[in-house]
């Protein structure tokens, strides 16, 4: 690797590190990697853990498939798992290693964070082989940490740190969903109209995230309890911590869904209450004008015998009577709290 990873930069298609098991790492190349099965003795490295390598390859790069088939020593099942088109978070033990597939939020400019990006890993005692399709900020964070001289001391610690970075990157986005729901609740309290489409979008985003966060929690939990000789207690603790953080994110997403459902119910109730008020108002108005309409209709019949038809004051008297009746009916309906 010739160039360093800087803020906002994307990952190089081929990324290789040789880690000494004591917190230091050196860039490497595919050609210079140790053959599969190489495992330096811990005592040769002082008090550190055995050295290991980390290879992180872009799936579409032509060197990736060629190296996996010819140099990695992985069988066809593992190669297919690393190169699959569609993946879900999981942890599958295979021999002395494990296939670990994780997902992280997509923080690329212009992308939807809920469009979760996968990272596929093969982890054994001496190697971590990763394949990616789109860059993940969490991986860039881990590379930056290595370049600052803070490298994982074991494959298990590398996986645990990566899982924690993935969770750290998710938390602000989940918090943003809660903030949007807070804004909707404020609008409801202020009796302002809430856009149902915007609320439905928040629910869809939470559902899309939960689709992968749940299996990711299960994958990390599975890894922490698997009987792998190279996974020591410290590594298991770090993986469990990442699983706990992922569980908290999952619970927050459940809370988002429940809050969104409650807000939706409140919107329906508020809309129903407004409709009820309008219907009562219309019914009261109809009840006020119904007898007046009947009265004027009777007086408007074009037949003989209408009282006071020849009197000049008759029209004014009828009009006054109608007004008095309307006032009385309005007062009665107000007393009944229908207006």
BELCORKA-V716091 format. One record per residue. N is the residue number from 1. PHI is phi as a letter, one per 30 degrees, with the letter a starting at -180 (none if undefined). PSI is psi in whole degrees, -180 to 180 (none if undefined). D_CENTER is the distance of its C-alpha to the mean C-alpha in whole Angstrom. Layout:
BEGIN
((N | PHI | PSI | D_CENTER) (N | PHI | PSI | D_CENTER))
END
This chain:
BEGIN
((1 | none | 120 | 33) (2 | d | -35 | 35) (3 | c | 151 | 33) (4 | d | 158 | 31) (5 | d | 122 | 27) (6 | c | 169 | 26) (7 | e | 130 | 24) (8 | i | -7 | 22) (9 | d | 161 | 24) (10 | c | 163 | 23) (11 | d | 145 | 24) (12 | d | 154 | 27) (13 | d | -28 | 28) (14 | b | 118 | 30) (15 | b | 124 | 29) (16 | b | 135 | 31) (17 | b | 142 | 32) (18 | c | 114 | 35) (19 | c | 134 | 34) (20 | d | 0 | 37) (21 | i | 5 | 35) (22 | b | 15 | 36) (23 | j | 5 | 33) (24 | c | 156 | 35) (25 | b | 155 | 34) (26 | b | 139 | 36) (27 | e | 148 | 35) (28 | b | 176 | 36) (29 | b | 162 | 36) (30 | d | -38 | 36) (31 | d | -27 | 40) (32 | c | 5 | 40) (33 | d | 150 | 38) (34 | d | 151 | 40) (35 | d | 157 | 41) (36 | e | 140 | 38) (37 | j | -10 | 40) (38 | d | 131 | 41) (39 | b | 100 | 40) (40 | d | 148 | 42) (41 | d | 140 | 44) (42 | e | -38 | 42) (43 | d | -21 | 45) (44 | d | -12 | 46) (45 | c | 21 | 43) (46 | i | -135 | 44) (47 | c | 2 | 42) (48 | d | 177 | 39) (49 | d | 167 | 37) (50 | d | 145 | 38) (51 | d | 156 | 37) (52 | a | 172 | 34) (53 | c | 153 | 33) (54 | b | 119 | 29) (55 | c | 126 | 29) (56 | b | 116 | 26) (57 | b | 142 | 27) (58 | d | 132 | 25) (59 | d | -36 | 25) (60 | d | -10 | 27) (61 | d | 133 | 30) (62 | d | -25 | 33) (63 | d | -23 | 34) (64 | d | -56 | 31) (65 | d | -40 | 32) (66 | d | -42 | 36) (67 | d | -41 | 35) (68 | d | -39 | 33) (69 | d | -36 | 36) (70 | c | -32 | 39) (71 | c | -21 | 38) (72 | d | -27 | 35) (73 | i | 8 | 37) (74 | d | 143 | 34) (75 | d | 176 | 35) (76 | d | -33 | 34) (77 | d | -46 | 31) (78 | d | -39 | 29) (79 | d | -42 | 30) (80 | d | -39 | 28) (81 | d | -38 | 25) (82 | d | -28 | 25) (83 | c | 8 | 25) (84 | d | 150 | 23) (85 | d | -42 | 22) (86 | b | 130 | 19) (87 | b | 153 | 18) (88 | b | 150 | 15) (89 | e | 133 | 15) (90 | a | 165 | 18) (91 | b | 118 | 22) (92 | b | 119 | 25) (93 | d | 135 | 28) (94 | b | 103 | 31) (95 | i | -127 | 34) (96 | c | 7 | 34) (97 | b | -172 | 30) (98 | b | 140 | 27) (99 | d | 123 | 24) (100 | b | 121 | 21) (101 | c | 124 | 18) (102 | b | 166 | 15) (103 | b | 148 | 12) (104 | b | 161 | 10) (105 | d | 147 | 8) (106 | d | 107 | 11) (107 | c | 14 | 12) (108 | d | 149 | 15) (109 | d | 130 | 17) (110 | i | -2 | 16) (111 | c | 159 | 13) (112 | d | 125 | 10) (113 | e | -28 | 7) (114 | d | -10 | 5) (115 | d | 80 | 9) (116 | d | 135 | 9) (117 | c | 137 | 12) (118 | c | 152 | 15) (119 | b | 126 | 17) (120 | c | 131 | 20) (121 | b | 138 | 23) (122 | c | 124 | 26) (123 | b | 127 | 27) (124 | b | -165 | 31) (125 | d | -35 | 34) (126 | b | 0 | 34) (127 | b | 149 | 32) (128 | b | 114 | 28) (129 | c | 116 | 27) (130 | c | 148 | 24) (131 | b | 134 | 23) (132 | b | 153 | 21) (133 | c | -45 | 20) (134 | b | 148 | 18) (135 | d | 146 | 18) (136 | c | 133 | 16) (137 | d | -32 | 16) (138 | d | -37 | 16) (139 | d | -40 | 19) (140 | d | -38 | 21) (141 | d | -43 | 20) (142 | d | -40 | 22) (143 | d | -42 | 25) (144 | d | -39 | 26) (145 | d | -41 | 26) (146 | d | -42 | 28) (147 | d | -21 | 30) (148 | d | 2 | 31) (149 | j | 15 | 33) (150 | c | 81 | 30) (151 | c | 151 | 29) (152 | d | 149 | 28) (153 | c | -2 | 32) (154 | a | 159 | 31) (155 | e | -39 | 28) (156 | d | -39 | 27) (157 | d | -36 | 26) (158 | d | -46 | 25) (159 | d | -43 | 22) (160 | d | -44 | 21) (161 | d | -41 | 21) (162 | d | -43 | 19) (163 | d | -38 | 16) (164 | d | -40 | 16) (165 | d | -40 | 16) (166 | d | -43 | 13) (167 | d | -40 | 11) (168 | d | -38 | 13) (169 | d | -25 | 11) (170 | d | -34 | 8) (171 | e | -46 | 9) (172 | d | -34 | 10) (173 | d | -40 | 7) (174 | d | -39 | 6) (175 | d | -36 | 10) (176 | d | -38 | 10) (177 | d | -41 | 8) (178 | d | -39 | 11) (179 | d | -38 | 13) (180 | d | -39 | 13) (181 | d | -37 | 13) (182 | e | -42 | 16) (183 | d | -40 | 18) (184 | d | -41 | 18) (185 | d | -38 | 19) (186 | d | -40 | 22) (187 | d | -39 | 23) (188 | d | -42 | 23) (189 | d | -33 | 26) (190 | d | 7 | 27) (191 | h | 36 | 28) (192 | c | 150 | 26) (193 | d | 134 | 25) (194 | c | 132 | 21) (195 | d | 114 | 20) (196 | d | -31 | 19) (197 | d | -40 | 17) (198 | d | -39 | 15) (199 | d | -41 | 14) (200 | d | -34 | 13) (201 | d | -40 | 11) (202 | d | -43 | 9) (203 | d | -42 | 9) (204 | d | -40 | 8) (205 | d | -42 | 5) (206 | d | -39 | 4) (207 | d | -42 | 7) (208 | d | -38 | 6) (209 | d | -45 | 4) (210 | d | -28 | 6) (211 | e | -32 | 9) (212 | c | -28 | 9) (213 | d | -38 | 8) (214 | e | -56 | 11) (215 | d | -31 | 14) (216 | d | -41 | 13) (217 | e | -44 | 14) (218 | d | -39 | 17) (219 | d | -44 | 18) (220 | d | -38 | 18) (221 | d | -42 | 20) (222 | d | -44 | 23) (223 | d | -38 | 23) (224 | d | -20 | 24) (225 | c | -2 | 27) (226 | d | 148 | 28) (227 | d | 78 | 32) (228 | c | 124 | 32) (229 | d | -28 | 35) (230 | d | -4 | 33) (231 | c | 100 | 30) (232 | d | 176 | 32) (233 | e | -39 | 31) (234 | d | -42 | 30) (235 | d | -42 | 27) (236 | d | -38 | 26) (237 | d | -41 | 26) (238 | d | -40 | 23) (239 | d | -41 | 21) (240 | d | -38 | 21) (241 | d | -42 | 20) (242 | d | -39 | 17) (243 | d | -40 | 17) (244 | d | -42 | 17) (245 | d | -40 | 14) (246 | d | -37 | 12) (247 | d | -42 | 13) (248 | d | -40 | 13) (249 | d | -42 | 9) (250 | d | -42 | 9) (251 | d | -38 | 11) (252 | d | -38 | 9) (253 | d | -38 | 7) (254 | d | -41 | 10) (255 | d | -38 | 11) (256 | d | -46 | 9) (257 | d | -44 | 10) (258 | d | -42 | 14) (259 | d | -41 | 14) (260 | d | -40 | 13) (261 | d | -41 | 16) (262 | d | -42 | 18) (263 | d | -40 | 18) (264 | d | -43 | 19) (265 | d | -40 | 22) (266 | d | -38 | 23) (267 | d | -44 | 23) (268 | d | -42 | 25) (269 | d | -43 | 27) (270 | d | -41 | 28) (271 | d | -40 | 28) (272 | d | -39 | 31) (273 | d | -41 | 32) (274 | d | -42 | 33) (275 | d | -40 | 34) (276 | d | -43 | 37) (277 | d | -43 | 38) (278 | d | -42 | 39) (279 | d | -40 | 41) (280 | d | -42 | 43) (281 | d | -46 | 44) (282 | d | -40 | 45) (283 | d | -40 | 47) (284 | d | -43 | 48) (285 | d | -41 | 49) (286 | d | -39 | 51) (287 | d | -32 | 53) (288 | d | -45 | 54) (289 | d | -13 | 55) (290 | d | -52 | 56) (291 | d | -33 | 60) (292 | d | -38 | 60) (293 | d | -41 | 60) (294 | d | -43 | 62) (295 | d | -49 | 65) (296 | d | -31 | 65) (297 | d | -41 | 65) (298 | d | -42 | 68) (299 | d | -18 | 70) (300 | c | 4 | 69) (301 | d | 131 | 71) (302 | d | 66 | 73) (303 | b | 167 | 76) (304 | d | 157 | 79) (305 | j | 6 | 79) (306 | d | 126 | 76) (307 | d | 142 | 77) (308 | h | 24 | 78) (309 | d | -27 | 78) (310 | c | 0 | 81) (311 | d | 141 | 80) (312 | d | -30 | 79) (313 | d | -1 | 77) (314 | d | -43 | 75) (315 | d | -45 | 72) (316 | d | -38 | 71) (317 | d | -44 | 72) (318 | d | -42 | 69) (319 | d | -45 | 67) (320 | d | -40 | 67) (321 | d | -41 | 67) (322 | d | -42 | 63) (323 | d | -45 | 62) (324 | d | -43 | 63) (325 | d | -40 | 62) (326 | d | -40 | 58) (327 | d | -43 | 58) (328 | d | -45 | 59) (329 | d | -40 | 56) (330 | d | -42 | 54) (331 | d | -41 | 55) (332 | d | -44 | 55) (333 | d | -31 | 51) (334 | d | -39 | 50) (335 | d | -33 | 52) (336 | d | 2 | 50) (337 | h | 36 | 47) (338 | c | -10 | 46) (339 | b | none | 46))
END
